[in-house]
Amino acid sequence: MRRLSARQERLQGEDAPKVWIVLNEAALRRETGGRATMREQLQRLTDVTRLNKVVLQVLTFAAGAHPAMDGAFVLLRFPEPADPDIAYVQYRRGSLYLEEASDVDAYAEVFDHLRARALGPDESRKGRRAHDGPVRRRVAQEQLQYRSG
């Protein structure tokens, strides 16, 4: 918990890093910890996106198959030319730090595709506020259509 708190505080400092996140809609819809916890987490996401250095986009179910379906990754970009960019890749049994320019470029291209397919930051924020009700009904209808199709 201390590390999580420290990371959250780091996003609010004067020298906070710039963070751009594309979050799969499933991460917002899969209820963990109960409704109150989910509501609290969604509020935290909304609050953090109001900071100037944090952008969050939601990749909706409607986007369909996407180029990052094989797993999560993080691009780390550094301001100093002497510090090469890194792609941090998570997979089922561990993780890797990729430093070869061709590997980092490949993940940067995937990230560009995800950003293009995801909702814009304002649309994403509105969707998070409306996660109950109409959005939940739409998801249920999509699931029914998928099962009966």
C-alpha positions as CSV (number, residue, x, y, z in Angstrom):
1,M,0.0,0.0,0.0
2,R,2.9,2.4,0.7
3,R,4.2,2.0,-2.8
4,L,0.8,2.6,-4.3
5,S,0.4,5.8,-2.2
6,A,3.9,7.0,-3.2
7,R,3.1,6.4,-6.9
8,Q,-0.2,8.3,-6.6
9,E,1.6,11.2,-4.8
10,R,4.3,11.2,-7.5
11,L,1.6,12.0,-10.1
12,Q,0.7,15.2,-8.2
13,G,4.2,16.7,-7.7
14,E,5.6,19.6,-9.6
15,D,8.0,17.3,-11.4
16,A,5.4,14.6,-12.1
17,P,5.9,12.5,-15.1
18,K,3.6,12.7,-18.1
19,V,1.4,9.6,-18.2
20,W,-0.8,8.5,-21.1
21,I,-2.9,5.4,-20.4
22,V,-5.1,3.3,-22.8
23,L,-7.3,1.2,-20.5
24,N,-9.3,-1.7,-21.7
25,E,-13.0,-1.3,-20.9
26,A,-12.9,-4.8,-19.2
27,A,-10.7,-3.3,-16.5
28,L,-13.5,-0.8,-15.7
29,R,-16.4,-3.3,-15.9
30,R,-15.0,-6.3,-14.0
31,E,-16.2,-5.8,-10.5
32,T,-13.6,-6.5,-7.9
33,G,-13.9,-5.6,-4.2
34,G,-17.6,-4.7,-4.4
35,R,-19.5,-1.7,-5.7
36,A,-18.2,0.7,-3.1
37,T,-14.6,-0.1,-4.0
38,M,-15.3,0.1,-7.7
39,R,-17.0,3.5,-7.3
40,E,-14.0,4.7,-5.3
41,Q,-11.6,3.5,-7.9
42,L,-13.5,5.1,-10.7
43,Q,-13.6,8.4,-8.8
44,R,-9.8,8.1,-8.3
45,L,-9.4,7.6,-12.1
46,T,-11.5,10.6,-12.8
47,D,-9.6,12.8,-10.3
48,V,-6.2,11.8,-11.6
49,T,-7.2,12.6,-15.2
50,R,-7.9,16.2,-14.1
51,L,-4.2,16.6,-13.5
52,N,-2.4,18.2,-16.4
53,K,0.1,15.4,-16.8
54,V,-2.3,12.4,-16.9
55,V,-4.3,11.4,-20.0
56,L,-6.6,8.3,-19.9
57,Q,-8.4,6.8,-22.8
58,V,-10.8,3.8,-22.7
59,L,-10.5,1.2,-25.4
60,T,-14.2,0.0,-25.5
61,F,-15.5,-3.4,-26.3
62,A,-16.9,-2.0,-29.5
63,A,-13.3,-1.5,-30.7
64,G,-13.1,-5.3,-31.1
65,A,-9.9,-7.1,-31.5
66,H,-6.9,-4.9,-31.1
67,P,-3.1,-5.2,-31.5
68,A,-2.4,-5.5,-27.8
69,M,-4.6,-8.4,-27.0
70,D,-1.6,-10.6,-26.2
71,G,-0.8,-8.5,-23.0
72,A,-0.1,-5.3,-21.3
73,F,2.9,-3.1,-21.9
74,V,4.3,0.2,-20.8
75,L,6.5,2.6,-22.8
76,L,9.0,4.5,-20.8
77,R,10.3,7.6,-22.5
78,F,13.1,9.7,-21.0
79,P,13.9,13.3,-21.6
80,E,17.7,12.8,-21.8
81,P,19.0,11.4,-25.1
82,A,21.6,9.3,-23.2
83,D,18.6,7.4,-21.6
84,P,17.1,5.1,-24.2
85,D,13.3,4.5,-24.3
86,I,12.2,1.2,-22.9
87,A,9.2,-1.1,-23.5
88,Y,8.2,-3.0,-20.4
89,V,6.2,-6.1,-21.4
90,Q,4.2,-8.2,-19.0
91,Y,3.2,-11.8,-19.8
92,R,1.8,-14.7,-17.9
93,R,5.0,-15.9,-16.3
94,G,6.9,-12.7,-15.9
95,S,8.0,-9.5,-17.6
96,L,10.7,-8.1,-19.9
97,Y,12.4,-4.7,-20.4
98,L,13.1,-4.3,-24.1
99,E,15.7,-1.7,-25.0
100,E,16.4,-2.4,-28.7
101,A,15.1,0.5,-30.8
102,S,13.2,-1.8,-33.1
103,D,11.4,-3.4,-30.2
104,V,10.5,-0.1,-28.6
105,D,9.4,1.3,-32.0
106,A,7.1,-1.8,-32.5
107,Y,5.4,-1.2,-29.2
108,A,5.2,2.6,-29.9
109,E,3.3,1.7,-33.1
110,V,0.9,-0.6,-31.2
111,F,0.3,2.2,-28.7
112,D,-0.5,4.7,-31.5
113,H,-3.0,2.2,-32.9
114,L,-4.6,1.8,-29.5
115,R,-4.9,5.6,-28.9
116,A,-6.5,5.9,-32.3
117,R,-9.1,3.2,-31.6
118,A,-9.9,4.3,-28.0
119,L,-12.4,6.9,-26.9
120,G,-10.9,10.4,-26.5
121,P,-10.0,11.6,-23.0
122,D,-13.2,13.6,-22.6
123,E,-15.4,10.7,-23.9
124,S,-13.6,8.3,-21.6
125,R,-14.2,10.5,-18.5
126,K,-17.9,10.7,-19.3
127,G,-18.1,6.9,-19.8
128,R,-16.5,6.3,-16.4
129,R,-19.1,8.6,-14.8
130,A,-21.9,6.7,-16.5
131,H,-20.6,3.2,-15.8
132,D,-23.8,2.2,-14.1
133,G,-27.2,2.2,-15.9
134,P,-27.1,2.7,-19.6
135,V,-23.5,1.5,-20.1
136,R,-24.1,-1.6,-18.1
137,R,-27.3,-2.3,-20.0
138,R,-25.5,-1.8,-23.3
139,V,-22.7,-4.3,-22.3
140,A,-25.4,-6.8,-21.2
141,Q,-27.1,-6.4,-24.6
142,E,-23.9,-6.9,-26.5
143,Q,-23.2,-10.1,-24.5
144,L,-26.6,-11.4,-25.2
145,Q,-26.2,-10.7,-28.9
146,Y,-22.8,-12.4,-28.9
147,R,-24.2,-15.5,-27.2
148,S,-27.2,-15.8,-29.5
149,G,-25.4,-14.9,-32.7
